[in-house]
Amino acid sequence: MKFYPFGTAPDLPGWFTRELSGTELAAERLPMWFIGTQLDLSAPAAYRLTMPPNWVLCRHGHPCERLEIVVQGSLEVGDGRIARPGDTFTAAANTLYGPHRAGPEGCTTIEIFSAVEGMFRMLYEGPDGSLLEADVRKGELPPDYQPKL
């Protein structure tokens, strides 16, 4: 069994690092864990998302199934409910959720994606109500995405 104290993550596998080479994400140290033995972008994965105080993550979705667990702080999940450590929520593939707002103390969650490919593909609603996609590996983001400061 491998152990990662809170705030740490394993080194990314070589195949994944090669997949991201040439993208804006190549230099980032992504806090990710691959689940299982698949060695491609269809592998399930977990990602630690750390949000600064009061940061808003725009309404969006992903083309894969997703489970999120709050581990620190609090998160308003877009419908008035406040999630606290231990609370979980799910999103089906191609379903928009949010916006999410981190509490005054910030928020850390663990997001588990059924396929790591879907983690990088953010879905959002276009002006005409259609579902559009931004691929963050290519530097694309939904128009109302606010970077973490």
C-alpha positions in Angstrom: 0.0 0.0 0.0 1.3 3.4 -0.9 0.7 6.3 1.5 0.4 10.0 0.6 0.0 12.4 3.6 -2.6 15.2 3.0 -1.3 17.7 0.5 1.0 15.3 -1.4 0.3 13.2 -4.5 2.2 10.5 -6.4 4.4 11.3 -9.4 2.4 11.2 -12.6 3.0 8.1 -14.8 5.3 8.7 -17.8 2.6 7.9 -20.4 0.4 10.7 -18.9 3.3 13.2 -18.8 4.0 12.5 -22.4 0.3 12.9 -23.2 0.4 16.4 -21.7 3.7 17.5 -23.2 3.2 20.5 -25.4 0.1 21.7 -23.5 -0.2 24.4 -20.9 -0.6 21.7 -18.3 2.7 20.1 -19.0 4.6 22.2 -16.4 2.0 21.8 -13.6 2.3 19.3 -10.8 -1.2 17.9 -10.9 -2.4 16.4 -7.6 -3.8 13.2 -9.3 -4.1 9.5 -8.6 -4.9 7.0 -11.3 -7.2 4.2 -10.2 -6.6 0.7 -11.5 -4.1 -0.5 -14.0 -5.4 1.1 -17.3 -2.6 3.0 -19.0 -4.6 5.4 -21.1 -7.0 8.4 -20.9 -9.9 6.1 -20.2 -8.5 5.3 -16.8 -10.5 6.5 -13.8 -8.6 9.1 -11.7 -9.0 11.2 -8.6 -7.9 14.9 -8.5 -7.4 17.1 -5.4 -9.0 20.5 -6.1 -7.9 23.3 -3.7 -10.0 26.5 -3.9 -9.1 29.8 -2.3 -11.6 31.6 -0.1 -14.8 32.7 -1.9 -13.6 31.5 -5.3 -16.4 30.7 -7.7 -16.1 27.7 -10.1 -18.4 28.4 -13.0 -21.4 26.2 -13.9 -20.0 23.4 -16.0 -19.9 19.6 -16.4 -17.8 16.8 -17.8 -18.4 14.0 -20.4 -17.9 11.4 -17.7 -19.3 10.3 -14.3 -18.0 12.3 -11.3 -18.0 12.0 -7.5 -16.8 14.8 -5.3 -15.9 14.7 -1.6 -15.3 17.8 0.5 -12.3 17.2 2.8 -11.6 20.8 4.1 -13.6 24.0 4.4 -17.0 24.5 2.9 -18.6 24.7 -0.6 -21.9 26.3 -1.7 -22.9 23.8 -4.4 -25.0 26.1 -6.6 -28.5 25.6 -5.2 -28.1 27.2 -1.7 -26.9 24.0 0.0 -23.5 24.2 1.8 -21.3 21.1 1.7 -18.8 20.5 4.5 -16.1 17.9 5.2 -17.4 14.4 4.6 -20.2 15.6 2.3 -20.3 14.1 -1.2 -22.1 14.8 -4.4 -22.2 13.2 -7.9 -22.7 14.4 -11.4 -23.7 12.2 -14.4 -21.9 12.5 -17.7 -22.9 15.5 -19.8 -24.7 17.1 -16.9 -24.0 20.7 -15.8 -23.7 21.6 -12.1 -22.8 24.7 -10.1 -21.6 27.3 -9.9 -19.7 26.3 -6.8 -18.5 28.9 -4.3 -15.7 28.1 -1.8 -16.5 29.3 1.7 -14.6 32.1 3.5 -12.0 29.6 4.6 -11.6 28.1 1.1 -12.3 24.5 0.2 -10.5 21.3 -0.7 -12.3 18.5 -2.5 -11.3 15.2 -4.0 -13.0 14.7 -7.4 -13.1 11.1 -8.8 -13.7 10.9 -12.5 -14.7 7.7 -14.3 -12.2 8.6 -17.1 -9.3 11.0 -16.8 -10.0 12.2 -20.3 -13.3 13.7 -19.1 -11.5 15.7 -16.3 -9.9 17.9 -18.9 -13.0 18.4 -21.0 -15.3 21.1 -19.4 -18.8 21.3 -20.8 -20.8 24.6 -20.5 -23.9 26.2 -21.8 -23.6 28.3 -25.0 -25.7 31.5 -25.5 -28.4 29.5 -27.4 -28.6 26.9 -24.6 -26.5 24.3 -26.5 -23.9 22.3 -24.7 -20.3 23.4 -25.7 -17.0 22.0 -24.7 -13.6 23.5 -23.7 -10.5 21.3 -23.5 -8.2 22.7 -20.8 -5.3 20.8 -22.2 -5.5 23.2 -25.2 -5.8 26.3 -23.0 -9.6 26.4 -23.6 -11.9 27.4 -20.7 -15.6 28.3 -20.5 -16.1 32.0 -21.0 -17.2 32.6 -17.4 -14.3 30.7 -15.8 -12.4 32.7 -13.2 -8.8 31.7 -12.6 -7.8 31.0 -9.0 -5.7 33.9 -7.6 
